[in-house]
Amino acid sequence: MKYLIENIIQQLEEVQKGKLWIGSTFNGKLNQVDENSVFLRPIENLHSVAEIISHLTLWRKETILKIQTRKGSKTDDCEENWLTNDKLEIVGWDNIKSEYDRTLSELIDLLKSKDDEFLNGLYYDTDFKGNYKYGFVINGMLHHDIYHLGQLGIIIKYLKENNKC
């Protein structure tokens, strides 16, 4: 049976580009910024759009690795978790956004090859230092995306108020 997997895939896709009750999606938010404003921190304590997207991509790659190998490799303390804007500007917005989109497609393709029983399988989580069900990380990815979608809304609101996008 694939009911749960298909539901997770649908949610991942809707958060990116669907029609959500909350009214915001990643595509909707990212279409409001240009390649210059994505590297700006509107106020000191907020990340930039590029930092958020890079962060999400890292954890999506980590989830893909966990699915493929049953073990992760990153922790919250790793440098790649929050790359600086200086480093991200070198990579460029087009590459950052392209990698973000590519990893979403890769994750969805991996999930399409699984059934609901997969969610009960175990992997080793290097950050939490223990064995967890795949459902934990897969649902966690969805929660993580939604959490940062809200942050993007705040960041973009500040950028607009300051006429920076």
MARMI-500727 format. One record per atom (N, C-alpha, C): residue in three letters; x negated, y negated, z negated. Coordinates in steps of 0.02 Angstrom, whole numbers, plus 50000, padded with zeros to 5 digits. Layout:
% MARMI-500727
ALAXYZ
...
//
This chain:
% MARMI-500727
MET499585005950000
MET500005000050000
MET499564993850000
LYS499804988550034
LYS499404982350039
LYS499814976250018
TYR500324977149979
TYR500744971449960
TYR500354966049923
LEU499974967949873
LEU499594963049833
LEU499054959749874
ILE498684963749913
ILE498144961049956
ILE498434956150006
GLU498974957950039
GLU499284953450088
GLU499524947050056
ASN499784947549994
ASN500004941549958
ASN499414937049942
ILE498854939949922
ILE498254935949906
ILE498004932549970
ILE497974936250025
ILE497754933350088
ILE498204927650108
GLN498854928550102
GLN499324923250120
GLN499204917050077
GLN499094917950013
GLN498964912249969
GLN498314908649987
LEU497784912550001
LEU497154909450021
LEU497234905250084
GLU497614907850132
GLU497724904250194
GLU498164898150183
GLU498684898750143
GLU499134893150131
GLU498784887450094
VAL498344889050047
VAL497974883850011
VAL497524880050059
GLN497284883250110
GLN496854879950159
GLN497244875650208
LYS497794878550236
LYS498124874950291
LYS498874876150296
GLY499174878650244
GLY499884880250246
GLY500324874450225
LYS500924876150206
LYS501404871250180
LYS501534873150108
LEU501214869750063
LEU501264871349991
LEU501774866849956
TRP502074869549905
TRP502534865649863
TRP502174859549833
ILE501544860249816
ILE501174854649786
ILE501024849249837
GLY501114850749902
GLY501054845649954
GLY500344844449980
SER499844847549951
SER499154846449973
SER498824853049992
THR498414852750044
THR498004858450063
THR497294855950074
PHE496824860550079
PHE496134858450093
PHE496084854850160
ASN496404857550212
ASN496374854250277
ASN496674847250273
GLY497224846550238
GLY497534839950231
GLY497084835050196
LYS496764837250143
LYS496304832850106
LYS495674831350147
LEU495384836450177
LEU494754835450213
LEU494844831250276
ASN495454831150303
ASN495594826950362
ASN495634819550344
GLN495624817950279
GLN495664811050257
GLN494984807850247
VAL494454811650256
VAL493774809050245
VAL493364809750309
ASP492854805450313
ASP492394805950371
ASP491724808650347
GLU491284810050394
GLU490654813250377
GLU490194808850335
ASN490314802450332
ASN489904798150289
ASN490174797950217
SER490824797950209
SER491114797350142
SER491074803850102
VAL490984809550136
VAL490974815950099
VAL490374816550052
PHE489864812550062
PHE489274812950019
PHE489274807649963
LEU489814803749958
LEU489854798549907
LEU490194801149844
ARG489914799149787
ARG490244800349723
ARG490604793849706
PRO491274793949705
PRO491634787649695
PRO491524784549626
ILE491414788549577
ILE491204786249511
ILE490704791349484
GLU490324789249436
GLU489744793149413
GLU489914800349393
ASN490464801349359
ASN490614808049332
ASN490994812549380
LEU491124810349441
LEU491464814549490
LEU490964817049542
HIS491074823149565
HIS490674825749620
HIS490904822649686
SER490504823549737
SER490694821449804
SER491104827149837
VAL491434825549891
VAL491804830549929
VAL491324836049952
ALA490744834049978
ALA490254838950002
ALA490014843549945
GLU489904840749886
GLU489694844849830
GLU490234850049812
ILE490854848049813
ILE491404852749797
ILE491434858249850
ILE491414856449913
ILE491474861449966
ILE490874866149965
SER490274863649953
SER489684867849947
SER489754872649888
HIS489984870149833
HIS490094874249773
HIS490594879849786
LEU491154878249819
LEU491654883349835
LEU491364888649882
THR490954886449929
THR490654891049977
THR490174895849941
LEU489774893349895
LEU489324897649858
LEU489704903249823
TRP490244901549789
TRP490614906649751
TRP491014911249797
ARG491204908749854
ARG491534913149903
ARG491014918249930
LYS490404915849945
LYS489874920449967
LYS489734925549913
GLU489734923349852
GLU489604927849796
GLU490154933149790
THR490764931249801
THR491324935949799
THR491254941049856
ILE491074938749915
ILE490954943249972
ILE490414948249954
LEU489864945849924
LEU489324950349904
LEU489574955549854
LYS489974953349806
LYS490244958049756
LYS490674963449789
ILE491064961449838
ILE491484966349873
ILE491044971249912
GLN490524968749943
GLN490104972949986
GLN489634977349946
THR489394975049888
THR488864978749852
THR489054980849781
ARG489634978749757
ARG489874980249689
ARG489474976549635
LYS489094971349656
LYS488704967549608
LYS488584960549634
GLY488604955749589
GLY488464948849607
GLY487734947249596
SER487544941049615
SER486844939049607
SER486774932049576
LYS487294928249573
LYS487254921249550
LYS487574920449481
THR487354915149447
THR487674913149385
THR487824905649389
ASP488204903149341
ASP488354896049339
ASP487724891749338
ASP487184894449311
ASP486564890649303
ASP486124890249365
CYS486304893849418
CYS485874893849478
CYS485904887049512
GLU485354885249543
GLU485294878649575
GLU485824877649629
GLU485974882949667
GLU486444882349723
GLU487164880949700
ASN487304881949636
ASN487984880949611
ASN488204873749623
TRP487774869049612
TRP487934861949623
TRP487334858649657
LEU487284859549722
LEU486744856249760
LEU486854848649759
THR486314845049758
THR486354837749757
THR486564835049826
ASN486834829049826
ASN487004825949890
ASN486404824949935
ASP485824823649906
ASP485214822949946
ASP485074829349986
LYS485144835049954
LYS485034841449988
LYS485594842850037
LEU486194841150018
LEU486764842550062
LEU486764838150125
GLU486534832050118
GLU486494827550176
GLU486014830350229
ILE485494833650207
ILE485024836750253
ILE485374842350292
VAL485794846150258
VAL486164851550291
VAL486674848650340
GLY486994843150321
GLY487474839950364
GLY488184842350352
TRP488664837750357
TRP489364839350343
TRP489634844650391
ASP489474844250454
ASP489734849150502
ASP489524856250482
ASN488904857050462
ASN488654863650441
ASN488974865950375
ILE489054861350329
ILE489364862950264
ILE490084865350276
LYS490454861450315
LYS491164863150328
LYS491214869550369
SER490774870450417
SER490784876550458
SER490654882750416
GLU490184882350371
GLU490034888050326
GLU490614889450279
TYR490934884250255
TYR491524884950213
TYR492074888750251
ASP492214886650312
ASP492724889950353
ASP492524897150369
ARG491894898150386
ARG491654904850403
ARG491734909750345
THR491564907450285
THR491604911950227
THR492324913450209
LEU492784908750221
LEU493484910250210
LEU493714915750257
SER493544915150321
SER493724920250370
SER493414926950352
GLU492784926950331
GLU492454933150312
GLU492794936450252
LEU492964932550202
LEU493304935150143
LEU493984938150163
ILE494354934650203
ILE495014937050224
ILE494944943450265
ASP494464943750310
ASP494344949850349
ASP494164955750304
LEU493754954550254
LEU493584959850207
LEU494204962250170
LEU494614957550147
LEU495214959450110
LEU495704963250154
LYS495744961550217
LYS496194965050263
LYS496014972350270
SER495384974050258
SER495174981050263
SER495294984950199
LYS495564981750148
LYS495674984950082
LYS496414986150070
ASP496554990650023
ASP497244991550001
ASP497294989149928
ASP497894989449901
ASP498004986849834
ASP497584990349781
GLU497434996749790
GLU497035000449742
GLU496334997549734
PHE496094994449787
PHE495434991149784
PHE495394986149726
LEU495934982749712
LEU495944977649659
LEU495794980549591
ASN495884987149582
ASN495734990349518
ASN495024993149515
GLY494674992949572
GLY493974995249572
GLY493534990449532
LEU492954992849511
LEU492514988949468
LEU491894986549505
TYR491674980649485
TYR491034977849509
TYR490684975049447
TYR490034973849453
TYR489664970849398
TYR489604963449410
ASP489804959549361
ASP489784952249367
ASP489184949649329
THR488704946749366
THR488094944349336
THR488204938249291
ASP488724934349306
ASP488864928449266
ASP489194930349200
PHE489674934949202
PHE490024937049142
PHE489694943149108
LYS489174945749140
LYS488774951249113
LYS489194957249092
GLY489564959849141
GLY489964965749128
GLY490324968149190
ASN490664973849183
ASN491054976649237
ASN491764973849234
TYR492004971749292
TYR492674968849298
TYR493024971749358
LYS493684971649356
LYS494074973749414
LYS494024968549469
TYR494044970949531
TYR494014966349588
TYR494594961349586
GLY495164963349559
GLY495714958649553
GLY495534952449513
PHE495074953249465
PHE494844947549425
PHE494494942349468
VAL494024944549510
VAL493654939749551
VAL494064937149609
ILE494484941449639
ILE494884939349696
ILE495394934049675
ASN495754935449621
ASN496234930449595
ASN495864924449569
GLY495284925549540
GLY494874919949516
GLY494674915249572
MET494524918049631
MET494354913749689
MET494944909249707
LEU495534912049707
LEU496124908049722
LEU496224902549670
HIS496174904249607
HIS496234899349554
HIS495694893949560
HIS495094896049575
HIS494524891449583
HIS494654886549640
ASP494904889149696
ASP495064884749753
ASP495584879549733
ILE496114881749700
ILE496654877149682
ILE496404871849632
TYR496004873949584
TYR495714869249536
TYR495324863749572
HIS494894865749619
HIS494484860849654
HIS494874856949706
LEU495434859649731
LEU495874855749775
LEU496134849649737
GLY496304850549675
GLY496524844949634
GLY495964839849624
GLN495364842149614
GLN494794837549608
GLN494694833649672
LEU494754837049729
LEU494674833549793
LEU495184827949799
GLY495794829249776
GLY496304823949779
GLY496104817849739
ILE495824818849681
ILE495604813249639
ILE495014809649671
ILE494534813449696
ILE493944810449728
ILE494144806249787
ILE494574808949830
ILE494784805449890
ILE495204799349873
LYS495604799749821
LYS495994793949799
LYS495514788249779
TYR495004789849741
TYR494514784749721
TYR494144781949781
LEU493954786249828
LEU493614783949888
LEU494054779049928
LYS494694780649934
LYS495154776249971
LYS495234769549934
GLU495304769849868
GLU495384763649830
GLU494774759149838
ASN494194762049848
ASN493584758249857
ASN493414757149931
ASN493904758749975
ASN493824757850048
ASN493194761350075
LYS493074767450050
LYS492474771050072
LYS492634776950117
CYS493274777750135
CYS493434783050184
CYS494014780950227
//
